[in-house]
Amino acid sequence: TCHVSASLRTLIETVSHMIKIFSKIGAQIILLLILFSVIGTQLFSTIQSQGVVSPEYNFSNFSGAFTLLVSASTTELWDQLLLELASDQVNACTSVHGFFTFGKRLQSGCGSPMAYPFMIIFVFVMRIVMLNQFLGIAIDYFMETKREISAPISKEHIHRFLHKWSQYDLSLIHI
């Protein structure tokens, strides 16, 4: 039973440690998604719904942009999203009076050439953050496990010793 409880304790400690780390990574990913959602809403809020950019998932509001970018961060249809954001061949391009972007009059429904750097930077950053963070955790735990296995005295040895010692030192004064 001592071996089972030691294994269970190790499992619980590992899971609790992983939850802490994954929550930090999740917070980083959410911050990046919020940042890109705000930038995307500013750049592409007038793009007409078509294909991937639908009436529910578009850059006209923050929640639609966030949902669209979560989907794109999984590399699902990000290339089609890029083409729709950059497309200027939409049939219903109309001029929006009073809005100016980089000195040019903004066209409602049309794409923007800013879609190329936006999506390339978004996919690149999200891939680096997600991939490197998860690989870093895997390598870190691999190295930690390797150190624990190669250690002359393991945690299990210490727990067995303490259990055996408690039989001789009933008052537990000398632990």
C-alpha positions as a printed NumPy array, in Angstrom:
array([[  0.   ,   0.   ,   0.   ],
       [  2.937,   2.316,   0.623],
       [  4.037,   1.984,  -3.02 ],
       [  0.514,   2.71 ,  -4.271],
       [  0.146,   5.786,  -2.058],
       [  3.561,   7.074,  -3.162],
       [  2.609,   6.654,  -6.808],
       [ -0.741,   8.328,  -6.211],
       [  0.946,  11.204,  -4.375],
       [  3.384,  11.647,  -7.261],
       [  0.516,  11.657,  -9.757],
       [ -1.459,  14.243,  -7.769],
       [  1.604,  16.483,  -7.366],
       [  2.361,  16.255, -11.089],
       [ -1.223,  17.071, -12.112],
       [ -1.437,  20.034,  -9.722],
       [  1.885,  21.377, -11.007],
       [  0.789,  20.926, -14.629],
       [ -2.506,  22.752, -13.971],
       [ -0.582,  25.752, -12.659],
       [  1.707,  25.806, -15.677],
       [ -1.092,  25.296, -18.22 ],
       [ -3.103,  28.103, -16.627],
       [ -0.152,  30.461, -17.171],
       [  0.196,  29.343, -20.784],
       [ -3.567,  29.695, -21.266],
       [ -3.396,  33.248, -19.918],
       [ -0.618,  34.096, -22.404],
       [ -2.604,  32.649, -25.296],
       [ -5.763,  34.521, -24.253],
       [ -3.816,  37.793, -23.997],
       [ -2.428,  37.284, -27.499],
       [ -5.9  ,  36.464, -28.83 ],
       [ -7.329,  39.593, -27.181],
       [ -4.53 ,  41.724, -28.649],
       [ -5.01 ,  40.375, -32.162],
       [ -8.816,  40.59 , -31.833],
       [ -8.617,  44.3  , -31.005],
       [ -6.16 ,  44.956, -33.849],
       [ -8.274,  42.881, -36.262],
       [-11.437,  44.725, -35.244],
       [ -9.723,  48.021, -36.013],
       [ -8.343,  46.86 , -39.367],
       [-11.098,  44.631, -40.749],
       [-14.382,  45.759, -39.17 ],
       [-15.952,  46.717, -42.498],
       [-15.205,  43.502, -44.387],
       [-18.313,  41.903, -45.81 ],
       [-19.449,  38.441, -44.699],
       [-18.36 ,  35.733, -47.105],
       [-17.173,  32.12 , -46.643],
       [-15.104,  31.961, -43.441],
       [-16.012,  35.515, -42.427],
       [-19.655,  34.906, -41.593],
       [-22.325,  37.164, -40.051],
       [-21.621,  35.562, -36.632],
       [-17.823,  35.298, -36.866],
       [-16.301,  38.475, -38.261],
       [-14.248,  41.474, -37.223],
       [-17.185,  43.851, -36.775],
       [-17.193,  43.212, -33.008],
       [-14.753,  41.882, -30.438],
       [-16.504,  38.589, -29.64 ],
       [-16.804,  37.62 , -33.307],
       [-13.157,  38.52 , -33.912],
       [-12.035,  36.562, -30.849],
       [-13.967,  33.459, -31.934],
       [-12.681,  33.735, -35.489],
       [ -9.085,  34.04 , -34.284],
       [ -9.449,  31.093, -31.888],
       [-10.47 ,  29.045, -34.901],
       [ -7.584,  30.43 , -36.96 ],
       [ -5.094,  29.753, -34.141],
       [ -5.783,  26.046, -34.551],
       [ -4.745,  26.568, -38.201],
       [ -8.281,  25.774, -39.305],
       [ -9.009,  27.655, -42.539],
       [ -6.54 ,  30.43 , -41.693],
       [ -5.394,  30.578, -45.304],
       [ -8.973,  31.09 , -46.536],
       [ -9.474,  33.726, -43.843],
       [ -6.35 ,  35.514, -45.075],
       [ -7.61 ,  35.519, -48.653],
       [-11.035,  36.845, -47.608],
       [ -9.51 ,  39.597, -45.466],
       [ -7.222,  40.651, -48.318],
       [ -9.773,  40.284, -51.125],
       [-10.831,  43.465, -52.88 ],
       [-13.011,  41.66 , -55.408],
       [-16.203,  41.752, -53.329],
       [-19.198,  42.845, -55.416],
       [-20.598,  45.288, -52.884],
       [-17.599,  47.52 , -52.136],
       [-18.938,  50.92 , -51.153],
       [-17.176,  53.987, -49.891],
       [-17.569,  54.81 , -46.221],
       [-17.51 ,  58.581, -45.789],
       [-15.636,  60.051, -42.867],
       [-13.265,  57.141, -42.285],
       [ -9.662,  57.292, -43.416],
       [ -7.008,  54.607, -43.218],
       [ -3.406,  55.595, -43.933],
       [ -4.605,  58.618, -45.892],
       [ -6.94 ,  56.575, -48.136],
       [-10.715,  56.462, -48.037],
       [-11.9  ,  53.178, -46.499],
       [-14.063,  50.901, -48.614],
       [-16.859,  49.023, -46.834],
       [-16.942,  45.34 , -47.724],
       [-13.506,  45.3  , -49.34 ],
       [-10.457,  43.57 , -47.997],
       [ -7.252,  45.203, -46.893],
       [ -3.641,  44.588, -47.862],
       [ -2.906,  44.736, -44.117],
       [ -4.387,  41.221, -43.941],
       [ -1.13 ,  39.666, -45.136],
       [  1.15 ,  40.954, -42.369],
       [ -1.64 ,  40.611, -39.794],
       [ -2.354,  36.932, -40.478],
       [  1.278,  35.957, -41.042],
       [  2.333,  37.552, -37.75 ],
       [ -0.712,  36.072, -35.969],
       [ -0.085,  32.505, -37.161],
       [  3.665,  32.786, -36.584],
       [  3.3  ,  34.15 , -33.032],
       [  0.567,  31.695, -32.054],
       [  2.52 ,  28.729, -33.415],
       [  5.709,  29.811, -31.627],
       [  3.966,  30.506, -28.317],
       [  1.895,  27.341, -28.283],
       [  4.529,  25.   , -29.664],
       [  7.451,  26.323, -27.622],
       [  5.492,  26.493, -24.379],
       [  4.195,  22.946, -24.635],
       [  7.55 ,  21.576, -25.794],
       [  9.255,  23.432, -22.958],
       [  6.962,  21.801, -20.418],
       [  7.511,  18.347, -21.911],
       [ 11.293,  18.745, -21.906],
       [ 11.256,  20.181, -18.378],
       [  9.276,  17.233, -17.016],
       [ 11.446,  14.791, -18.939],
       [ 14.593,  16.257, -17.357],
       [ 13.007,  16.333, -13.893],
       [ 11.93 ,  12.702, -14.173],
       [ 15.374,  11.744, -15.42 ],
       [ 16.983,  13.456, -12.397],
       [ 14.604,  11.734,  -9.994],
       [ 15.223,   8.312, -11.528],
       [ 19.013,   8.714, -11.489],
       [ 19.068,  10.064,  -7.909],
       [ 20.576,   7.607,  -5.386],
       [ 17.754,   8.293,  -2.925],
       [ 14.284,   8.727,  -4.357],
       [ 11.16 ,  10.2  ,  -2.795],
       [  9.829,   6.695,  -2.395],
       [ 12.918,   5.715,  -0.342],
       [ 12.37 ,   8.718,   1.91 ],
       [  8.683,   7.902,   2.4  ],
       [  9.501,   4.257,   3.225],
       [ 12.168,   5.387,   5.694],
       [  9.768,   7.81 ,   7.402],
       [  7.09 ,   5.119,   7.597],
       [  9.538,   2.616,   9.119],
       [ 11.021,   5.242,  11.468],
       [  7.573,   6.179,  12.758],
       [  7.249,   2.595,  14.032],
       [ 10.316,   3.075,  16.247],
       [  9.771,   6.703,  17.217],
       [  6.154,   6.63 ,  18.333],
       [  6.196,  10.193,  19.63 ],
       [  7.596,  11.399,  16.252],
       [ 10.023,  13.723,  18.006],
       [ 13.141,  12.786,  16.029],
       [ 11.82 ,  13.108,  12.476]])
